[in-house]
């Protein structure tokens, strides 16, 4: 762990992606098999329980995440160092990272013992087995007091999954490929088949990537669509297969002999929320992996996402809710069938396999309709028809294209227009993390009402680093209070935000929240009293239900 921590520090000091990959590959190349696998595991998915819990035939490990809350990490640090809680809170707020905070405050409090990767794994296993919060805290205190601050920094970062060194999962794959002198594409494809980069890395080292077989019941990377800003950029319309772009939950459905699991685009399992879908998919023969969208559905069209949202994050769904908000799985691709990956097959062939797989099914399993266009006017007409059906817009898929997991290369393009824009005013700003740890980059915003300004959302994307720095200076001058990393400000700064919808929300006093808000620009030309009001938000919400 000491050496890996030092390597991570080197990686963080470079902005070049290729340099980061080269540094990691050099480190990995020198490790023996055991440490090689552990290093890749820590960097890719973090600590993993070595003894399966709740194991079944299809689920080797149902929950490998090491769950330790920030308060437990902080309490352990306070016990190990004697620093008072207020000092810890201020330091955490300034630094914005639990591992970084621990490493800065542990100086002079540790035995400076070396920490190997295998010893770190043993400690993680003890934390997995600890049944109580107090038990986990005591183990952390022991670790804090024993090992070097830099090693502890990354020991904690691997738990919280917040490396913040500019090293993405795809770059770890690249480094494995470089260290093993094999093509990155071969490593990426094997990892998609297996879903375990540590095991893939060992196979790559020993020339055994071709022996890795596809395994269901782990989320694979989704193919992504590139936003199409202008219809004029589409090229020849005849090159594309056109489908509606749905406003639901992008999902993968895995099935085998009656066993079914569903994963969302965020790689989270959502199986429990859709027992009605599970019953239908369980009837399918053979094995398969479907790509598509879960939609609320009634009277032949998709329901608004606000209604579908009531089905999410539920472990038990009552029968009445399933009747109130029926759902369908709108399939538009198939990635695996009866043990064979289909990524390399052209889209037309995959669609035929999908049709054959679902040929004897009915509601709630559906197949997305496909259209052709000869002119841009045809595409514009299809767009209008999709919006009339309550869908977001269009997906354009190039004829003959293969499925490219995790890529936004342009073989798929999406055409949609923002549901709306609003001028809003900032009421609070939160300190960023990583390279934005010294600025306020996350903004809570509000609209006008008879009772003052009421919050309706939060956004962090859309401004350049230069704009964020300038805005931070302005917000500091109008700050009225501070709660850890959050600074409350007078409502003086106006932003224009775009969003994909309005939904009811109990989190905000306004009663509403914007879906996927992003900042279009800083409206320095507008005064706060000129921002939009709550009546405008309410009108947009009512329109969305029609």
N, C-alpha and C positions, 0 to 999 in steps of 0.2 A: 504493500500500500504506500510506503514511503516513496518508492521509485515511481509508481503510477501517479501519485500526487505531484511529484516534481515534473513529470511529463505533462500533466494537465496544465500546470502553471506555464510551461513553455508553449503549449498549444494556445493558451489564452493570450499570450503576448504577441501573437502573429495574427494579422488580418487575412492573409492569403489562405484560401481554402486548400490549395495544393500543398502549401507548407505545413498546415495542420495535419493533413493526411500523411505526409512524408514523415513527420515527427512520430506520429502514433505507429506507423508501420515499422519504423526502425526499432521502436521499443518492443512491439509485439514479436518481431522476428527473433529476438534474442531469448524469449521465454521458453521454458519447457511446456509440455502439453497441459499440465494441470494449471499452471499460472496463466498460460495463454487463454485457456477457456474462461478462467475466472475474470481476467482483465476485460475480455470482450463482453462477458455477461454483465459486469458492473457498469460498463460504459453504455451498453445497449438497453438493458431492461432493469438494472439494479439488482439488489439482493433477491435470491430465489430460495424458497424452502426446499431442502434436499429430501425431506420426508413428505410424500404426498399426503394431503389432508382431504377428507371427503372424496376420496378417489372412487371413480366408477370406471366402467369399461371404456367410456368415451372421454372422461375427464380425468386426466392424470393428476393435475393440480387445478383446483377450481379457483384458488385465490392465492397467488404467490406474492402479492404486494405486502411489504413490511409496513404496517400502519402504526406510525408514531406521530402524535400530534406535536405542534409547535410548542405548546405549553409544557409538555413532557421534556422536550429537548432543552427548553429554557430552565425548567426546575432543576434538571440534572446539572446544567452548567452553573447555576447558582450554588448548588450544594458542593460542587467540586471546587469552585473558586472563592466562594464567600462574597462575591460581588452582590450588592443589593439589587432588588428587583427593578427599581427605577433606572439604575444604570444600565441594566441589561435591556430594558425596554427602549431606552434612548439609543443605545448602540445598535440594537436590532433595527430600529426605525431608520437610522442613518445609513447603515450598511445594506439592509434589505435582503439578507441571506443568513440562515441559521448556521451553516457551516463556516462562513466567513466570520461571523460574530464569535463563534466558539474559538476559532484559531487566533483571533486578535486578543481575546481575553484570557487565554490559557497560559500565556507566557509566565514562567515562574511557578506554575502550579502542577506541572507534570513531571513524571520520572524520565521523560525523553527516551522511553524504550522503543526499539524498532518494531514496526508493525508490517508483517508480511501479508500478502494477499490471502494465503490460506488461513492465517490467524484471524484476519478480518472476516473471512467467511464463517469461521467458527463462532465469532461474536455475533454475526448476523443470525446464525442458526439458534443461538441462545435467546436472542431477542424474539425470534419467531415462536420459540417454545414458551416464552414468558407469558403467563396467563393474566397478569394484572399490570396496571399502569405503574404501580410502585415497583414491581419486579423489573420492568423495562427501564425505569428511571435508575434503579440501583446498578444495573448493568452498564448504563451509559456513564454514570458517575465513575465507575471503575475504569472504563475506557478513557474518559477525559483525564483522569489522574495518571494514567499509565503511558500514553503514547504522545508522540510529537504533534504539536499544534497543526502543522501542515497536513499530516496524515489524517488527523481528526476532521479537518476541514472537508476533505473529500469523502471520508467515511460517512459524514452526515449528508453531504451532497448526494451520495448514491442512494441514501434512504429517501430524501425528499424529492429526488429526480429533478433537481435544479442545478445542473452543472454550470450553466451560464459561461461557457468558455468558447462559444462559437463552434461547437462540434455537434453536428446533427447526426441522426441515426444513419443516414445515407453515407456520411463520411466515415463512420466506423466500418460500414461494409466495404467502402473503398480501401480503407487501411488494411483490412483483413485480406482483401484481394491482392494488394501490393505486397504485403508481408509474405504471402504464400505464392506469389508469382502466378496468379490465375486471373482471368478476365473478371472485372467487376460485375459484368452482366451475369456471369455464371454464379457468383456468390449471391447476388440479388435474387435471382430466380430460385436458387436453392432455399434461401431464407423465406421466400414467399411460400414455397411448398411445405416447409417444416415449421416455420414460426419460432425458431430457436437459433439465434445467430451464433451462440457459443458452440453448439454442436455442429453447425454449418462450418464454422471456422476450423474446427479440428478436421472435418472432412476435407476442407480445402487444403489444409496443410499436408494431408496424407494422400492427396489425389483421388478422393472418393466422392466428390460432389455428384457424380453421375449416379451413385447408389442411393441418394436421398429420394425417397418417395413422397408423394403428396400426402399431406395429413389434413384431415378436416378438423373443424371445431377449434380453430384459432383464427383470428381476424387477419386477412391479407390486405395489402395496400389496395386502395381504390384507384381506378383511373380517374383523372380529373379533367375538367373542361376548361379551356382557356377563354376568358371573357372576350367577347367580341364587341368592341366599343362602337363600331360603325358598320352598318349593313354593307357599305361600299367596300369594306375590307374582306368580304367573304370570298371573292374570286368568282369562279364559275359555279353557279348554283347547282348545276347538274352533277358536280363532284360529291355532293353530300346526300346522306340519308338524314331525314329530319324527323324529330320526335318532339313531343311536348316536354318542357322542363317543369317538373312537378315540385310543389312546395310541401314536402313531407319530410320523412326521416330516411336519409340515404342509408341503406342497410345491405348486409350480406346474409343470406339464409343458407345455413349448412344443414344437410340432412343425410341420414344413413340408417336404413332399416327401422324407421319409426322414430329415431332419435333426431331432435332438431335443436339448433341453437341459432340465435340471431345476434349479429354484431352491428353497431352503428358505425358511422364514418369516423367517430372519435375512438374507435377500437374498444368501445365499451359494450358489454353484453346487455341486451334489452329483452331477452327471451321472455322473462316473467310478465312483461307488460302486454303480451299479445297471445294469450292462450287460444284465441279463436284462429289465429294464423297457424299456430303450432299443430292444431288438430288437422287442418287442411294439408299442410306440408308433410305431416307424418304419413299420409296415404301415398305419397310418391314412391315409386319403385326405384331401386338402386341407390346410388350415392350421387350427390351433386352439391354445387355451390352457386347460388343465384345472386345476381347483382340487381338492385332495383330500389324502389322507394315504397315505404309504408305510408299510406294515405288514409285519412278519414274519408269515408265514402257513403254517399246517399243519393238516391235518385239519378244514378248514372254519372255523377261528377264528384270531384274531390271536394271535401269540406275544408273550410278555412283552417290553417294551422293552429289557430287559437283553440279550436275544439279538440284537435288531435293531441295537443299538449296535455290535456287532462288524463291521457292514457299513459304518459311517460313516467318513468321513475316510480312505478308501482310494483310491489312484490306480489300483491294480490289484487286482481281486478274483478270487481263484482259483476254479476250477470247483467244487472240493470245498466251499468256503464257501457258494457259491450253492446247492448241494444241501443243505447242513446247515441253512442259514437262507434258505429261499425267501421271496421278498417279493411283495407285490401293491401296485398303486396303486388305492386305494379312492377313486374319483372321486365328488364330490358337487356339483360346480358346473362350469360352463363359462363363460369370460369373453370369449372371442373365437372366432369361427368364420368361416373363409374371408374374412378381412379386415374383419369387422363386429364391433365391440365390443357386448357384450350386457349391460353394467352396468344399463342402464335397463329392460331387459325384466323382467317379474315372474318370480318364482322358478319358478312352474309352467311358464312358457314356456322358461326356461333348462333346466329338467330334461328337457323334451321334446326339446330340441336335443341335450342330452347323451346321451339314450337313442338318438337317431338316429345320433349320431357313433360310438357304441360298440356299435351293435346287432349287428355281425358279429364282435365280439371275444370273447375268453374269457380265462381265467387267463393272465397275471397282471394283467389290467385288469378291474376290477370297479366296480360302481355301488352306492353306499350305499342301503340299503333305507329307505323312508320309511313312517311310521306316523301314524295319527290317534288322538286321544283326546277323549273327551267329558267326562270327569271328572278330578279330581286323582288319584283312586284309579287311573285308567287310566295316568296319567303315572308314578305310583309303581310300578305293576306293570312298565311298560316300563323304568324305571330298574333295577329288580331283574333283569330279563331281560338288559339290556345288561351289567350287572356279571357275571352268570353267564357271558356270552359272553367275558369277559375284557376288556371295554371300560371306559372311565373313567366313563361316565354317559350323559347325553343332551344333544343340541343341539336347541333349539327355534327354528324359523325361521318368522317370521310369514307367513301367506298373503299373496300379492301383493307381497311385499317385493322391492326392487331390490338389486343388489349395491353396497355402499358401501365402496370400498377405503379401508383405513386407519382406519375408524370403528368405534367400539364403542357405537353409538347405541341398541341395544336391539331392533333388528329380528331379530337373532340373540341367543339367550341360552343359556348353558350351565349345566347342572345336574350338579354332581359333588361328591363329598364327599372330604375329605382321606383319603389311604390310611391315615394314622395320625398320631399326635403322640408326641413324646418329650420328656422333661425332660433337658436336656443342660447341660454346664458349659463356660464360656468358658475357653479355654486361650491364646488370642492375639487381639489386636485390631489392625486395620490402619487407618491414618490415611485419612480420606476425602479427597475432592477437591472443587474448586469451593467452594460455600457450606459444605461440611462439612470443609474443609481443616484446620480447627483442632481437630477432635474425632476420636475413634476410633469409626467407624461400621460397620466390617466385622468380623464376629466369627467366628473359628474355634472350633468347639465339639467336645466329646468326650463319651463315655459311660464308665462304670466298667468295669473288667476286673480280672482277677487280677494283671495287670501295671501297674496304675495306670490313669490316664485315657488313652483312645485316641481320636484325632480321627476324626470321621465326616462332617464337612461345614463349610460356611461360609455365613453369611447376613448380609444387610444391610438387608432391608426388614421393616417391621412396627412399628418403634418411632417415636414422635414425636421431633421435634427436641429438645424439652425432656427427654425420657427419654434420648436419646443424650448430651446434655450432662451429665446427672446420672450416667449410667453411665460416661462418660469420667473423671469425677472419682474414682469408685470404683475403676476399673481402674488408674488411675495409681498409686493407693496400694498396689496389690498387684502392681505390675510387678516382674519379676525380670530382664529383659534387653530390649535394643532392637536391632533389625536394620533400619536404614533406617526406612521407614514402619511397620514391624511391631513391636509391643510384646508380648513374652511375659509372661503373667500367671499368678499362682497360681490354681489351679482353685477359685474361691470363689463366682463368680456363676452362678446357674442361670437358664436360659431355657427356656420351653416353645416348641417348634418344630413346625410342621405340615409335611408333605411328601407328595409324590405317588408315592413308591416307594423301594425300596432296591435298590442295585446293587453288584456287586463293583467294587472299586477298588484299584489298586496305589498310588495317591497317598497313602493314609492307612494308618497302621500297624494300624488296626482291620481293614483289608481290605474295608471297605464305605464307601459314600457314599450320602447321601440325595439324591433327585431333587427339584429345585425346593423347597428348604427355605425357609420364611419364619417369622419370629418372631411368635408369638401374644402372648406377654407375658413380662415380666421377673418371674421367680418369687422375689420377695424373701422369701417365706414359707418357702422351702425351703433346706436345707443341701446342699452338694455331694455328700455321701455318700448323699443321697436321690434323686439323678438315676438315670435308667435305665441298665441295664448292657448289655454286649455280647451276652449271651445273648438279650435281648429283640430286638436288631437282627437277629441271626442267625435267630431264629424268624420275624420279619417277612419276611426275604428268602426263606426256604424256602416260606412261604405263597404268596409272589408267583409261584413257579414251578409251583404246582399248577393 
